[in-house]
Amino acid sequence: MNNFRAVNPQTGEEFGPEIANATKGEVSAIIEAAHAPEQTPALRASLLRNIAVALEAARPEIVPIAQQESGLPEARINGELTRTVFQVNLFAAQVATGRHLDPKIDLADANYPMGARPDIRKENQPLGTVAVFAASNFPLAFSTAGGDSISALAAGCAVVLKAHPSHPQTSRLVFAAIQSGIKASGQPKEIFSMVEGNDPQITHWVANHPKITAIGFTGSGGVGKLLMDLAAKREVPIPVFAEMGSINPVFVTSSAISQRNEALVKGAVDSALLGSGQFCTKPGLFVIPKSHADLFLSEMEKYLATISVGPLLNQGIAERYSAAITTLAKLSSVKVISGNTSGTGIVVKPTFFIADWSVISAHPQALEEHFGPTTVIAIAEESQYEVIASSLEGQLTATIHGSDGDPVAPLLAVLAEKAGRVIWNAFPTGVSVTAAMQHGGQWPSSSSHTTSVGTDAIYRFMRPVSYQGMPDELLPDSLKDSNPLGLERLVNGVRTKQ
Amino acid sequence: MNNFRAVNPQTGEEFGPEIANATKGEVSAIIEAAHAPEQTPALRASLLRNIAVALEAARPEIVPIAQQESGLPEARINGELTRTVFQVNLFAAQVATGRHLDPKIDLADANYPMGARPDIRKENQPLGTVAVFAASNFPLAFSTAGGDSISALAAGCAVVLKAHPSHPQTSRLVFAAIQSGIKASGQPKEIFSMVEGNDPQITHWVANHPKITAIGFTGSGGVGKLLMDLAAKREVPIPVFAEMGSINPVFVTSSAISQRNEALVKGAVDSALLGSGQFCTKPGLFVIPKSHADLFLSEMEKYLATISVGPLLNQGIAERYSAAITTLAKLSSVKVISGNTSGTGIVVKPTFFIADWSVISAHPQALEEHFGPTTVIAIAEESQYEVIASSLEGQLTATIHGSDGDPVAPLLAVLAEKAGRVIWNAFPTGVSVTAAMQHGGQWPSSSSHTTSVGTDAIYRFMRPVSYQGMPDELLPDSLKDSNPLGLERLVNGVRTKQ
């Protein structure tokens, strides 16, 4: 493959240094060298904190380059870096507690009812060397130092990061910051390695390497399914944690429109167009009640005329977007409303499609995720909502906009079976990084029931190991009698620090 | 497919009623009808306790039939039923705590450092209808009411059980006991359904049914891989939790032999021949030190002559056993020692193979699991142990027999990467059912990093769901402000019952 350069979506022009595609031999050498030393939670937490400090220190370099490579506004990039640094520190705090080791101790019991029980102790241990494939749409928060990389580091793994070719210089700057954090911690640089390129073969070389023990991925369904297929066909299959996006349906009740139509429409449009509609949690389907459809839609047309949408991240997204809206516009009985663009370069017109649910449901393309400033508005009787929800595929999120007293419990029950996160009177974009966050729903929105955002993401990259009858000096620290790490542990079924 | 009947391994004769193979239509109807009502942890725990009571009450019927169908001694079957009943009650106790719901609450925080945080609450919810494929080798503990079925019930799922054709009447008796427990709880019988047959197509029909959300399996690598393949190719892929067995290597140090050769050999042989060598945790490879090999082997030959081994479970296992030992006996420089048989019917001679590691390692067949009374003893320098351990595939268990002061820490580190459970100075057979148990190792011993034994098995059949900004009355009980279930919850990162 040829070398490549970054493209500025505002101008469509290449800029910055030439980036060479990694060869098969280089990929292999990088993975062979990857290495994470066994270490205490405290040391791993301090590594993460040092990475956070280095990322923050590199803010003045990172922000302008990430802006140029993504076409996203400065405020968004600054906010995303803040989120990224926060996330690293949150994982550091989680690791420092040692809670992720989940130590369990069952002491020997000669009178155990099923037969004498030996001393058994279990803790979570890191999987080894994890491959992470960066996403294009969040050049910081889901990229080089994004949730997948940082949760794998938090788990105690080594990370081999496949940089996204859509923001190669940002990736280098973030990689340098990570390396500086590793160095400040006095740890080996091979804890975190980066593979560069836009050659699709690189994906195969990384996923097929015998030393890789798990894959973290955020991106398209096509690549996610390719990774799952590669992983399943390996001599030693490995887990793939792929977050592949969804249409994030939003169900709107008539009382919600009656009560707050203007705010509702504003929130809906802003969420659908956030980041030029390139969020994996973008609401790609609104279901609105026939009785109040005109109210909602006239307000939407009015609001859409007042705002404008910036450029897309890269030419590939723009091409897929144009193909999708051309197809959708051809559907029978579909009304199209368009908005305005801002800026120059890779810009496309926001385009919303409106039709009865009977039309939408007859066209699978209308129920697929389309990156870019588009969404589908389906008009239906409220009595149909549960049936509509039942017919949908698995989702990252599902939302209800209603008001107190709306009889939505049955609809909510259906949506909780479809989605990883269900939302009331808010919009799905904006995924907070917390312990209770679930970002990962049912197939095809993701490949597993795990979460890729929030502190539970760490468990994807750990495996439990039990020690039976082991002398204290051979046990990991988390399981020693003296509890040298001072952890809360489950001892004979009781949580204790003793 | 034709009907079939149970075979008594002691006589080789068919007995009992004719069992009809389920047709595709019958399998589909059973799965369509499967249904688990949403219910409180207390209700689900009481269902499990009623099943335990019914199983215990059916002991007089179950034990003689299970004996006839398995050829296993009464004491073993009685003990296995005790284990099975204990396991159901242990899961009931776990479910009653509600701990498996793992409720996490992050309250809204306008000043959250990464940006205002909404109220987010997460709990685990059951996957739906789980298919469980029963194992042959434990007609009770890993069969109809075995760990997979009971952990799926504990998770709140409905179970569709594919009965093992090796013990059809035992399966029916256990199924009847489960139904009686369900009835005593006033719950729908469709919580637990059974599919009978020995037609391999049934496996496909069950695994491919769209309503099945996960698969639990204990058995051969061949069938486990088939299930993984079927599950991956579905329109909606589902997780397969397959426990496929391993050779469970045991490394013996010279000091262990010096200190306790007689007890060591007795324990080794007893473990290898337990249940006629048909345990998934059977030690199928002993690695012994060259310096003390003669001592160990002469004791082994002596002890083997004093014991005798009962019949195998079925003709299929006997055929595969005979093929395996014929192949192994042909290897160059391999010494064979044989033991005695007891009983009549499907009996085979215990056959141990002894050779230098260089010979063993050159023959992949010697490092595969072989059901039946056989094991492989490899002679090596102790300095080779780490390299030998590194060369092995993933294992359910790995064991070291040593003495205080043996420098085994590096060997243990390698083994903890290879196996789900590492054992010191004991033998791998006998898997206690506890919170800290890990039964499930690395590929190819199992398809995931989860455990199929112990209370953590429940998490295989649950998925996390987050609720954002949800009014209290729409939240699941575990997440309501008032904590009506009285659970310990993680609230803003702190464990509390408030």
Interface residues (C-beta under 8 A of the other chain):
Chain A: E38 G79 T82 R83 F86 Q87 K104 I105 D106 Y112 P113 M114 G115 R117 P118 I120 R121 K122 Q125 L127 G128 M228 D229 A232 V236 P237 P239 G394 D404 V408 A409 L412 A413 A416 E417 A419 G420 R421 V422 I423 W424 N425 A426 G430 S432 V433 T434 A435 A436 M437 Q438 Q442 W443 P444 S447 S448 H449 T451 D456 M462 R463 P464 V465 S466 Y467 Q468 G469 M470 P471 L474 E488 L490 G493 R495
Chain B: E38 G79 T82 R83 F86 Q87 K104 I105 D106 Y112 P113 M114 G115 R117 P118 I120 R121 K122 Q125 L127 G128 M228 D229 A232 V236 P237 P239 G394 D404 V408 A409 L412 A413 A416 E417 A419 G420 R421 V422 I423 W424 N425 A426 G430 S432 V433 T434 A435 A436 M437 Q438 Q442 W443 P444 S447 S448 H449 T451 D456 R463 P464 V465 S466 Y467 Q468 G469 M470 P471 L474 E488 L490 G493 R495
